[in-house]
Amino acid sequence: MGPSGVGKTTIAEGLADRLGWSFAEADKFHPTANIDKMSTGIPLDDDDRAPWLALIRDWVTGKAHAGRDAVITCSALKRRYRDVLREADARVRFLELVASPALVEARMAKRQGHYMPVSLLASQFAALEELEDDEDGVKVDVSGTPEETLAAALAALELSPLKSDSSQAAAPVPTASAGRP
């Protein structure tokens, strides 16, 4: 979770690969109207996000019912959005990726082919409600390399990778249980 451009997709793909879990990009769940709105520089409101969050929640539930662990990217900027995701029939843990607005802006300026303009970054940080102590999740700083951030995420989540890199297999993940997204 975190604002656009913080590295959610990079880290989520790395986690899914290392853990052997299913992966989904929450941006793919947005209806065309949401993408069109963001593409023109208009931030989404809660009404825009409600059906999107429900689709993500239902995807997580589907994976849990299939006995599959999963990683999904989602901004989940507000606690009430995370509350919707926690309604899934699974244990939902959050990994909040933390960075300064300046770092994220610099990364977004280099990004190509994404509909989210840099102009919406301020609204993302304004809406961000950091994870609270009573929420099931951890925070990881993303100012290092993607590999450093991935290692920090695995450690913070107390998960052992099935793969130490994309070509080596290791022992199964002892802490993973069916249905944990």
N, C-alpha and C positions, 0 to 999 in steps of 0.2 A: 504494500500500500504506500501511497505517497503521491505528490503532485506529478503531473505530466513531466516527462524528461528526467526524472530522478534515477531511472535505471531499472524500473520494475520488470520489463520484458527481458532484459539481459540477465538479471539475477534469477528470475523465475525459470527461464529456460535452462540456466545452469543448474539450479536446484533439481528440476525435473529430470534432467539428464543424469546427474550424479546419483539421485535417489531411485531412478527407475520408475518414477511416478508419471501419471498423466499430466498434460499441460494444456492450458487454454489462456488465450489473450482476451481479457474482458472487453477490449475495444471492439472485438468481432461481434459482441452481443448488442452493440448499440444499433437502434433502428436508424434508417437513413435520415430521418428528420433530425435526430441528435447530431449526427455527423455534419449534416448541412449547417446546422446552427453554429456548431463550434468552428467549422471551416470559415464562416463569415465573421468570426471574432466575438460571437455572443456566448457568454457562459451558460451552461445548463442550470436549470433550477431543480428543485426537489421533485416537481411533477414530471420533468423530463427523465430524471434518474430512477424513479420508482419502478417502472416496468423493466428497466435494464437491470437493476439490482435483483429483482425477482427472478429474472432469467438466470443470472449468475448463481443465486441461491439454489435454484432448481437443478442446475447443472451439477453443483456440488453434491446435492442429494442423490442425483442419478449415479454419480461415481461411487458414492458411499454404498448405495444399494447393490451396485455391481461388485463391491468388495475391492475397489481401487482407491489408492491414495492419489491425491491430486494437488497440483500447484496451479493457482490462477492469479493473474495480475488483476488488480482493481485499485483505483485511486482510493476508494473508501475513506474519503477525506473527513467525514463527520461520524461521530459515534452512532448517530441514528442510522446511518448507512451500514455501518458494521453490525448494528443490531439486526438489520434485515438479513444480512449474510449469516449471522449466527443462528437464524431460524432454520438453517439447513439441517437435515437429519444426519449430522456428522459433527465431529469436533472440528471447529474452525479456529485456526491460529493465525495471527497476523504478524507479518514481518514489515515493520515500518522502516522504509529507507529514508534516511535523514541527510539533508544537504542544505547548504545555504542557497537562497534565491539566486545569487550571482553565479554559483557553480552550475546550477540547473539551467539558467539562462544561456550560459556559454555552451553547454552541451546541446541545448535545443537549437541554438543558432547553427550548429553543424549538422543537425539531423535533416535528412531529406525524405520526402515522400510521406510525411505524416500530416494529417489534417489539423492537428492542434497547433495554432500559431503561438509564437512567443508572447504575443500581446495578451493572452489569457493566463499567463503564468502568475501574475500578481493576484488574480481572482482565486487561483488554486491555493496559493499560500494563505490568502485571507480566509478561505473556507476551512483550511486544515485544522482539525482538532486532533492533537497528538494522542497516541494510545495512553490510556489511563492505567494506573496500577492494577485495577480490578479486571482489566481486559486480558484475555489469553493471547499474549503476543510479546514480541521483543522489538527493540530498535537497533538498527545498524547504520553506522555512518558510511556514506558512499564516496568519500573524498579520495579514497585510494583507487587502485586499479580494479577492474571487474573481478579478477581472480582473487584479490585480497578481500573484496567485499563478499564474494561468494564463500570464501573460507570463514569469514567472520559471521556470516548468516548461518552456516551449518553449525558453527560452535555455539552461537547464541540460542539456536533452536534445539541444541543438544541432539543433533542427528548425525549419523555416520553414513557416509556415501557408500553406495554399491560400487561406484567407480571413483578412483582417485583422479583419473582424467578420462577422456573419451575413449581410451583404448584398453584400460586395465579394469578388471573386475575385482572386487573385494568382498568381504563377508557381508551377508544380508544385514539390513538395517534393523537392529534389535528394538529400537524405540518406535518404529512405525507400526501403526495398527490399521486394520481395514477401516476405511472411511475417514481417515484423517486428511483433510485438504491442506 
